[in-house]
């Protein structure tokens, strides 16, 4: 496939705000997880909470869009001058030629949780609850599109943990079809009680910071984050999306295929589109949630294509699992690795599981990867792999 250049990108998570903060945290092995202190959640777990999000306010005129998820999106847009760069693209191509593709899994459901709690006490006037602007999945796209002034094709993908990885593939298809000249892509997902208590009910959250690939791993840590990228075919040389692969194995609503067949299919497609082989990959950011079945499934999928040689790590021990934002967040980590010349470690990995074959990086190390791959595998077998390199 024709490479899709990425002209700018940014990220916000429990590690901080902006590319520099994240590069420093990943290089110095400083994690962002903390004991659960999210509102009134009474759970014995660790979370990746974005500091200062509660004090963030949406601009005047955007009050109906006010919810935790859109506040987090705003933080991301105003980090690393991303909004300014996106608006410059509007001047270059025209507002109707810049598309918007975002991923999320919970959108503004925290706002709905609050409304439901209030309904228990008293009736709420209908005009005080703006479902379309603060809960609906397209709330995120509508808010970001209006804030940036975008008028091109827009949609929000919600395929669980692969949501904001798939938006890169969507952008490439739209550019190749001539439907847009550039696109803002990304993902935003914020903490809410539904995910915290939901994953707890599934017995999938850990009482300690998550430990991907560890013998004693017991579950994931939930996090929140926002990441955005501007893709521009005219950007020339620089970081670029070289290939993508998507699959939907539908093995089980909450469990991955035990042999990782859907994941392996996505990996294969991404490599084929990039015109690269397993030996060309210098680093792989694993989905690596630290649940026993997910790590085992991904390990088998990776081993079927890469053997045991490619440097790999899971970065969810740094940020927590940011769910619908994970694909975009970890894509940015791959871009930072190529730009800054380092490979991030797998935080909290103390005793590697002997039943898993991949030798994950235990410590961050200086190295200039030319090609990186990011895996995002969601509930229901919705899988996506992305290959990044440099546009020639």
N, C-alpha and C positions, 0 to 999 in steps of 0.2 A: 504494500500500500504506500501511497505518497505520505511522507512525514508531515505531521501537523505541528508547526512551531508554537512554542509557549513563550510569550513575550514578557510576562510578569506573573507573579503568584504571591500568596500570603497565607498565613495560618495563625489561628488562635486556639489555645487548648490549656489544659492544666499546667503546661510547661511555661506558659507566658503568652505574650502578644508579639507576633512578628517573626520573620525568618531568622533574624540574628539571635533572638532569645531561644528559639528552638535549636538552632545549630549549636549554640553554646551548651545547652542542656544535654543534647545527645552526645556531644563530644566529651563533656566532663562527667557524664553518667549521673546526672542529677534528675531524679524522677519527680513526677508531679502528683502522685497519688497521696491521699490523706484519709484518715478514718472518717467514716460517713458523718458529715455535718450538714447535710442538705435538709433545710427546713425542719419538719417534724418527723422525718423518716426514722423509725426505730429499727435499724437493721445493723447486724454485726458484719460490716463489710467495709471496703475501702473504695473511694470514688475519685474520679478526676474532675474536679470542679474548677470552672474558670473564675478566677478572683475578680471581684468588682463588677460582676455582671448584674447583680441586684441593683446597683446604683446607676446603671446605664439607662438613659431615657431616649425614646424615639423622638425625632424632630417634630416641631409643631406642624399640625396638619396630618400627621400619621397616627394619631391617637387610636383609631380603631384597630391598627395593626400591632398595638402594644401587647407583647407576650414575650416570654423568656427566649423563645427560639428566634424571633425577629430582632430582639435586642442583641443576641449573640451574632446574628448575621451582620448587624450594624457595626459591631466591634470589628469583625473581620474586614468589612468593606473599608473602614477607616484606618486600617493598619497597613503599613508599608506603602501608603499613598495609592492603594489599589483602586479606590473609587475615582481618583483623579486620572489614573492611567486608563481606566475603562471609559471615562467620558471623553478622553482624547481620541479613543478609537471611534466614538460616535462622530466626532468632527471629521475623521479621516474617511469613514465608510458610509456615514449616514445612519441615523437611529434605527431605521427599518432594515438595515443590513447587518446588524449585530444581534446575534441570538443569545438566549439565556437558557441553560440547562443545569438544573440543580437536583441534588438528592437529599432526602430526609426520610426518617421512618416514623417519627412521632409528631413532627411539626409543632404546633402550639398547644398540645394536649394538656399542658400544665394549667393553662388558662381555663380549660373546660373542667379540670379537676376542681379548681377553686369554685367555679360556678355551681357544680354539682353539690359541693359541700355547703354552699350558701343556700341552695334550694331546700336542703334538709331543714333549715331554720325558717326561711320565709320565701315568698314568691319574688322572683327577680323580674323587673320590667324588661320586656323583650329588647328594647333599644339599648340596654346596657351590655348585651352580649353580642359581640360581632363575630359570629362563627366563621363566616367567609374570610374575614381578614385575620383572625387570630387562631383558628384551629384547622380549617380545611388544608389539605396537603398543598394546594397551590397558594396558600397564604404566603409561604416563603418566596415563591417565584413572583407573586404579585408585588410584594413589598420591595424586593431587590430590583425588580424591573422598573417600578415607579421611581425608586430612589436614584437609580442610575440614568433614567430617561430612555430605557431600551424599548424599541418597538418592533423588533424582529421576532422570529419564531421563539416561543417560550413554552417549556413544560417542566414539571417536577417528577422525578423518578422516585418511586418508593418500592424497592425490592429488598427490604431489610438491609443487611450489612453490605450488599454490593451496590446500593443505590448511587452513591456519588463516584463510584468507579465507572459505572455505565454511562455517565454523562459525557465522559471523554469520547467514548465510542459514538454516542449520539451526535456530538459536535463534528466529528470527522465525517459522518454520513451526510449531515446537512451541508457542510462545506463542499463536499464532493458533488452533491446534487445541485449545487449552485443556489441553494436557498438562503445562504448568508455568506458574508465575507470574513466574519470573525465571530467569536462567541465567548461569553463569560460562562465558565463552568465551575462547579464546586459542590459543597455539601455542608449542611448545618444540622446538628442534632443537639438538643439540650436535655439536661436532667429533668426527670419528672417521676412522680410516684408510680405511675403505671409500669414503667420499665424496671424500676428498682424492685418493686414488690412482685412484678410479673416474673422476672428472672429468678427471684428468690423462691417463688412458688414452683418453678421448674427445677429447683435445687442446682442452679448453675452459677451462683455467685460465690466468691471466695471470702472467707473471714479474714484473710490477710491479703496483702498486695499480690495480684495475680502473678503466676510463675509459668509462663509458656515453656513447654517441652520439659518441664521438671518432673522428676519421678513422683513428687508429692503434690503436683498441681491438683487443685480441687475446684477450679471454676474461674470465672472472669471477674474483672472489676469494671463497673460501668463508668464511663466518662462522657464529657461533652466537648464539642469543638466546632470550629468553622474553618473552612479552607476554600480559597478561590483561585482560579487561574484564568488568564486571558489567552486564548488561542488565536493566532493570526497567521494564515498561510503566507502573507507578505513579510513576515518578521525576519525572514532570512536565517542566517546561521544562529545556533544557540540550542537550548534544550528543546526537545520535540517528542511528541507521541509517535512512536515508530510502529506500534502494533497493538491490537486489542483482541481479546477472545472472550466470548460469552457462551454460556451454556445454561440449561435448565434441566437438571436430572430428575427433579420431583421425587426424590427417594422417600423423604419423610418431611412433615411440616417443621420439625424442630431438630432433626438429627441428620448429619451429613451421610452420604453414601460411605459405607465402611471401607471401601477400597479407593475412595476418592475419584470415581470415574468421571463425574461431572466436572470436578476441579481439573483433572488431567486433560479433559477435552478443551476447557477454556485456555489452559496453558499452551496446548498444542496450537490452537487457533491464533493465539497472540504471537507466538514465535513464527508461525507460517506467514502471517501478515507482515511481520517485521523483516522477513527474509533472513532470519537468524536461527542458529541452532542452540541447543542447551549449552554448548561450550563457549558461546559468545557472551553469556550472562556473567557479569562481574559481581552482582549483588542481587539478592531477592529479599524483598520485604514480605514476610509471610503473613497470612491472615492471623495465625497464631493466637487464638483467644484464651488459651490455657484451660479449656475444658478437655477432659480426657478423650472424648470421642472426636472432637474437632481437630486437635493436634495430631491424633493418630491417623485420621483420614487424610489430612493435608500432607503428612509425612509420606504416606504411601503414594499419593498423587505425585509429589515432587520426586520421590525416588524412582518412579517409573520413567521419568524423563531426564532427570539431572544426575542420578546416582548420588554420590556423597561428596562431590567436589566443590560445588558452588557455595560461596559465602552467603549465609542466610541469617536473618534475625527476625524476631517479632518485637515491634515497638509498643505493644499494648501495655507492657509493664511500666511504660513511661507516662502514658496519657489515659490509660483505661480504654475500654472498648467504646468508641464514640459512635457505634451503630451506623446510622445512615450517613454520617460524616466521615466514617473511617476510610472509605475509598479515596476521597479527595485529600484527607489529612495525610495518609501514607504515601500517596502520589507525590505530595510536596516533600515528604521526607526523602523520597528517592531523588527528587530534583536537587534538594539541598546536598545530598551525598555527592552528586556529580559536580555541583557548583563549588562546594567547599572542600572536597577531597577527603572524605572519611566514610567509614562504614559503621553504622550505629550498632551497639551491643544489644543483647537480649537481657534486659534488666530483671533481676530476681531469680535468674536461672542458677541454682546452686548445685543440684545433683541431677544431671541429664538422665532422662528415662532411657534405660538400656534397650527397651523395645522399639525405640524410635531411631532411625538411621541418620538423619541429618545432623551434622556437627555444627550447631548454632554458635554464632559469635558470642563469647562470654564477655568481651571487652571491646569498646570502640577502638578502631585503629585507623591510622592515616593511610588512605589509598584512594586513587582517582578512578572510580568506576566509569567506563565508557558506556556500558549498557546496564540498565537496572530493570527489574521486574517487580510489580506489586500485585499481590493476590488479595481478592476480596470475595469471600464465599458466604452467602446469606442463607437464612432459613428457607426451607422449601427447595433447596438446591439451586438457588439463583446465583450463578458464579460469574466472575469477571476477572480477567488478568490483563494488566497493562504493561507494555514494554516502552521504556524511555531511553533516549540516546540524544544524539545531536543531529540537527538538520544539516545536510551537506550543501 
